[in-house]
């Protein structure tokens, strides 16, 4: 997989967003990365002001481009603004991606526009840029599909292409199944991780599966240990230990495995799910179960704790840290709603700082937060606000949009927010 770097995003008529809202990633002072794109964007605002909505809108478009053809059988899974349910929703995204063109591997800008209802795609287009020239890939008007002059498709595929393209899926996710459609394949082939929307990870929960996968990647595991020592949360090592279950419990697990769909295993509680998980990997009369222990150094002695003795904040930090380090290595996009849940603000600031100091692959972090102290880590064009208007719809704006604040880059953004200079706070308090 290759990375995707968002430069521009527009959304209209999506959940709490009624009017057109634009999010820009390439504004402000010169960046320290090769694309001059903001590595982080943070959203803050009152409860129910639309922070989650804007993150879901980005996640939806990325999911729809990439995976909708094989994952939609009926209505398109999103909601328009409540009083505009009969009007189409609109999205416009510009992103850069490493691709091969003219026999060179470099960043190429792509532009994708989408207009749809919950029932069908009304309009869709994809363009790419070479030497500041805009090149058409596809334009779709209802059932009509036009190919760009540089886009070749075998004649015997064209009829099938137009016939099989679903009314409720993206042209990119469908076209990528054809080897001749290299640009669609390039646009579909990217990594992004989100804890909202259709592709969300289950709240980045800590469990034995996470530790098992982490330990398989020694380089990542060593880096996680390095950073948790810097964070001074008291852990020296993380260990998986083996336990044996008795024969009766093993028989119960065997019966469960035979009766359940594999996907249902993860709906079980963690303690029983891990036993089923281990059994499916290696059936035997006795099930070997992996259990997690944490080594601490206390009073000069090594003491081992199980996960129940660790705080929820510590466990979340481990999961979040591993995801962030992986995304930095991959140059991927990470979307996080309520980034500071259960975590001290200094740990959050440490994680955000990684995107500014150890980000050689143009990774991006887009997140929402509540704690104003996190503003100290953000520049004005990285700090965005969500606010409900008198009509009940969401508006987004950046600290850099306040032209009447002189030298805003030199100001204390947290202080300005606390005194109400930016708005985006609970009303009546």
Secondary structure, 3 states (H helix, E strand, C coil): CECEEEEEEEEECECCECCCEEEECCCCCCCCCCCCCCCEEEEEECCCCCHHHHHHHHHHHHHHHHHHHHHCCCCCCCCCCHHHCCCCEEEEEEEEEEEEECCEEEEEEEEEEEEECCCCEEEEEEEEEECCEEEEEEEEECCEEEECCCCCCCHHHHHHHHHHCCCCCCHHHHHCCCCCCHHHHHHHCECEEECCCCCCCCCCCCCHHHHHHHHHCHHHHHHHHHHHHHCCCCEEEEEEEEEECCHHHHHHHHHHHHHCCHHHHHHCCHHHHHHHHHHHHCCCCCCEEEEEEEEEEECCEEEEEEHHHCCHHHHHHHHHHHHHHHHHHHCCEEEECCCCCCCCHHHHHHHHHHHHHCCCCCCEEEEEECCHHHHHHCCCCCEEEEEECCCCCEEEEEHHHCCCCCCHHHCCHHHHHHCCCCCCCCCCC
